[in-house]
Amino acid sequence: MNADVARPESAANDEALVARVVAGDAAAFEGIVRRWQSPLLNLAWRFCRDRGRAEEMAQEAFLRAFRNLAQFRGDSAFSTWLFALATNLYRTEVRRLPATPLSLDEIAEPSDPRMASFEDSSRDESLRRAVLALPAKYRDAVLLFYFHEQDVPAAARTLRIPEGTVKARLFRGRELLRVKFSRPRRASKSASLAADHPKEARTP
Amino acid sequence: MNAIPPRPPLTEADLDRAFSSASDGILPSSGFAASVMAAVHEETSAPAPIPFPWKRALPGLIAAAVAIGILLAVIPATVQSAFTSAGQQSILSLPVHHTAPLLGEHGNEAIWISASLAICLACLLFCHRLIARR
């Protein structure tokens, strides 16, 4: 899904559609919606893990893009502009209404590793939920890195931060997850992330 | 006793698997694009916001600016002249806690506060009149 690395003809197509919409042809926006609905929806999904909410957030992102399309100057790829706009919106939305009301330590963990396949999917789900409970800056870096198929420069462009910062946040985010998932089961609250990072733990 | 074996440590591969697009993605519902376009059309068909009536407001704004300018110029001068004409005697004859606001830095603050209050009052009255006309 590395949509950020758009093929030249696709990028040209995007720019042509943008030009038509800016010139007043609102119907041309449908081409943009059809092309980018899946990436934008999936990005929203990764931020909230709720299909209904993800669709609402993605729709709002498209509407915001439509309103601000004239501000797209073509300095970067259209996808970069669109993802940055959507990411900003999604971050604001999950700050307003967090995707998970739980702290990192309250995320359910797989119960018994002997149940191999169930364990895998259960652990994957726990991991995804645990990422949402990370402090926002680490959560965003991890989500965007994997959304962009592990492409650090693309994640950095979307987040509008230097690549080095993305790498550092990614490293820290993974470390927090590693600590969480290597603790003895039913780790005590005293060892919780909130205790480690009282300010960061729940503040996006 | 059947003890639960220790959990294997989290690896990069675990993260990659959990977050790969293949395992962690959803497809847009069939009507998603249509609903986005409906919202877009609704937005385009909505009447444009009423522009601010600059032509009608301009005389009032200029008058307000002039009034504020005059107030700012006149009030300090008036207070200053009142100060000098009343003479030091009467001020000094007041108890200390009464004279304090009229002297030095505090005196200036009092002037500015009264000027801002006057401007606020004028703005309120102006807004009231505008609303009453509707």
Contacts between the chains, C-beta under 8 A, distances in Angstrom:
chain1	res1	chain2	res2	distance
A	1	B	21	4.4
A	1	B	25	7.3
A	26	B	40	5.9
A	26	B	41	6.6
A	26	B	44	4.7
A	27	B	37	7.9
A	29	B	37	7.1
A	29	B	40	5.6
A	30	B	33	6.7
A	30	B	37	5.2
A	33	B	33	4.9
A	33	B	36	4.9
A	33	B	37	6.3
A	33	B	40	8.0
A	34	B	33	5.4
A	37	B	28	4.7
A	37	B	32	5.8
A	37	B	33	5.6
A	37	B	36	7.3
A	38	B	27	6.9
A	38	B	28	5.9
A	41	B	26	6.5
A	41	B	28	5.0
A	41	B	32	7.1
A	42	B	21	7.3
A	42	B	25	4.9
A	42	B	26	6.4
A	45	B	25	7.2
A	45	B	26	5.1
A	46	B	19	7.9
A	46	B	24	7.1
A	51	B	26	5.9
A	51	B	29	8.0
A	54	B	26	7.0
A	55	B	28	7.3
A	55	B	29	6.7
A	55	B	32	6.0
A	58	B	28	7.8
A	58	B	32	7.6
A	58	B	36	7.9
A	59	B	32	7.6
A	59	B	35	6.5
A	59	B	36	5.1
A	59	B	39	6.2
A	62	B	36	4.8
A	62	B	39	7.8
A	62	B	40	7.4
A	63	B	36	7.4
A	63	B	39	5.7
A	63	B	40	6.7
A	63	B	43	6.7
A	66	B	40	5.3
A	66	B	43	7.0
A	67	B	43	7.4
A	109	B	7	7.8
A	110	B	7	7.4
A	111	B	4	8.0
A	112	B	4	5.6
A	113	B	4	7.5
A	113	B	5	5.9
A	113	B	7	5.6
A	113	B	8	6.7
A	114	B	4	7.8
A	114	B	5	6.6
A	120	B	17	7.6
A	123	B	14	6.8
A	123	B	18	7.5
A	124	B	14	7.8
A	124	B	17	6.3
A	124	B	18	4.0
A	124	B	23	6.6
A	124	B	24	7.7
A	125	B	18	8.0
A	127	B	10	7.7
A	127	B	14	6.7
A	127	B	15	6.8
A	127	B	18	4.3
A	127	B	19	7.8
A	128	B	18	5.9
A	128	B	19	7.2
A	128	B	24	6.5
A	131	B	19	7.8
A	142	B	19	7.6
A	143	B	19	8.0
A	146	B	15	7.6
A	146	B	16	7.8
A	146	B	19	3.5
A	146	B	20	7.4
A	146	B	24	7.8
A	149	B	21	7.0
A	150	B	16	7.5
A	174	B	12	7.9
A	174	B	15	6.7
A	177	B	10	6.1
A	177	B	15	7.2
A	178	B	9	7.1
A	178	B	10	4.9
A	181	B	7	7.0
A	181	B	9	7.5
A	181	B	10	4.1
A	181	B	14	8.0
A	182	B	7	7.2
A	182	B	9	5.1
A	182	B	10	6.3
A	185	B	4	7.4
A	185	B	7	7.2
